[in-house]
Amino acid sequence: MKECTISDERMKTIYKKIGANVKEIRQSKNISQLALALAIGHKAVGVVSMAELCINNKHFNIEHLVKIAEVLEVDVCDFFIGLDT
């Protein structure tokens, strides 16, 4: 079995792309960061705003992405579009 190693820089690029995809889809549905944050169980916009831009190494986790996909009525795979694997 081949060992998988992904550099920290590559992971940051992946997180940034996922965040950008979430932002693009969210905006296309005219949903604010606050509305999305509240819908996925957070009381403030910080989680969404920082993860969309990957600020301070904050990013969406799998639970976030599943909940966001449900709220935005998209397939979770849509957040991974444009990632070259």
VOGU-3710 file (C-alpha; in Angstrom, 3 decimals, decimal comma):
1> mkectisder> 0,000/0,000/0,000  1,327/3,443/-0,926  1,850/5,905/1,916  0,064/9,220/1,515  1,889/12,358/2,557  0,416/15,783/2,047  2,374/18,879/2,944  0,936/21,500/5,266  1,023/23,979/2,381  -0,975/21,617/0,160
11> mktiykkiga> -3,564/21,129/2,906  -3,874/24,891/3,321  -4,490/25,193/-0,430  -7,186/22,510/-0,181  -8,858/24,218/2,781  -8,793/27,562/0,969  -10,439/26,063/-2,131  -13,149/24,357/-0,069  -13,784/27,624/1,776  -13,984/29,535/-1,502
21> nvkeirqskn> -16,440/26,988/-2,892  -18,637/27,233/0,211  -18,572/31,032/-0,065  -19,443/31,004/-3,769  -22,349/28,603/-3,300  -23,587/30,446/-0,205  -23,545/33,778/-2,030  -25,262/32,292/-5,079  -28,112/31,260/-2,754  -28,246/34,762/-1,190
31> isqlalalai> -27,541/33,414/2,290  -25,500/35,545/4,674  -22,607/34,206/6,711  -24,620/34,836/9,860  -27,676/32,975/8,578  -25,491/30,011/7,597  -23,675/30,037/10,934  -26,958/30,025/12,833  -28,369/27,265/10,609  -25,437/24,957/11,372
41> ghkavgvvsm> -25,645/25,585/15,112  -23,251/28,443/15,813  -24,189/31,664/17,574  -21,823/33,940/15,659  -20,461/34,403/12,185  -16,815/33,714/13,112  -16,694/30,035/12,190  -18,074/30,637/8,706  -16,203/33,852/7,940  -12,815/32,573/9,071
51> aelcinnkhf> -13,221/29,145/7,460  -14,329/30,581/4,119  -11,025/32,473/3,927  -8,919/29,984/5,921  -7,873/32,734/8,361  -5,750/31,736/11,365  -5,669/28,185/10,017  -9,433/27,836/10,616  -11,239/25,573/8,194  -14,443/23,609/7,813
61> niehlvkiae> -14,489/20,087/9,191  -16,557/17,214/7,833  -19,457/17,915/10,201  -19,541/21,547/9,073  -19,511/20,558/5,406  -22,307/18,010/5,793  -24,490/20,515/7,653  -23,692/23,315/5,188  -24,522/21,066/2,232  -27,884/20,304/3,801
71> vlevdvcdff> -28,643/23,977/4,483  -27,553/25,090/0,996  -29,287/22,095/-0,608  -26,212/20,944/-2,502  -24,166/17,776/-2,615  -21,202/17,861/-0,227  -19,034/16,971/-3,242  -19,730/20,438/-4,657  -17,360/21,876/-2,064  -14,505/19,858/-3,566
81> igldt> -14,913/21,044/-7,162  -11,680/22,356/-8,602  -9,378/20,367/-6,365  -6,850/18,383/-8,319  -6,184/15,109/-6,595
//
